[in-house]
Amino acid sequence: MDNMPKLLIIAGIVLIVIGAVWAFGGKWLQFGRLPGDIVVEKENFTFYFPIVTCIVISVVASIVMYLFRLFK
C-alpha cells in the first residue's frame, strides 16, 4: 500500500477517536475551560480565547508526532 492511503486511514481513525472522546468525555474533560483561558464578558459582548487549551493541545500533538517519528 502507498503512504497516502495509510495516512488517510490513520487520520480517519484519529478523528473518530477524538470525536468519541469529545462526545462522551466532554462532561469530565473541560477542554476550553482550563485555568488561564481568557474570557472577557461585557453586556452584549463575550470574547473568549482558550490560550492554555491551545498550548495543551499543541504539546500533546508534538509528543504524538515525536512518537510516530520515533517508531517509524
N, C-alpha and C positions, 0 to 999 in steps of 0.2 A: 504494500500500500504506500502511496505517496505521503509526503508530510502534510499536505493541506487537508485531506480527509481526516487524518488523525487529529490535527489541530482543531478542526471543526467539531469532531465528536467530543473531544476533551472540553472544548469551550461550552458545548451544549450541556454536558454533564455538570460542569461547574455552575452554569446559570441555573440549572434545575435545583442543585443543592442550595445555592444562595436564595432562590425563590422559596424553597421549602423552609429554610431557616427563618427567612423574613416573615413568612405567613404564620408558621406555628410557634416560632420562638420570639416573636415581636413583643409579646406580653412580658417576657422575662429579660430580653436583651434590649436595653434602652439606647440603641444607637441613634444619634441625632439629638439626644437629651443628656449628653455627658457634661460633667462639670467643666467649665471653660468654654463651652459653646456660647456664642454671642447672641443675645436676644434683646432687641430694643422694642418696647411696646409703647405706642402713643395712642391717642384717642382713635384715630381712623387709620393707623399705620402700624404694621408689625414688620420688623426687619430681623431676619434670622440667618446667622452664618455659623454653620457647625464646624468650626476650625479644629477642635480636638477630635471630632469624629473623623474628619478628613485625614488627620495625622495618623490615627489608629489604623484606618483602612490602608493608608499608604505603607505603613510599617508591616502590616500583615501581608500585603501584596508583595512587598520586597522580599520578605522571608520565603514566601511560596515560590517566587521566581528563582531565588537563590537555590532552593532545594531542587527545583526542576533542573537547573543547570548542573547541580552537583551530581545528580543521579542519571544524567543523560549519557 
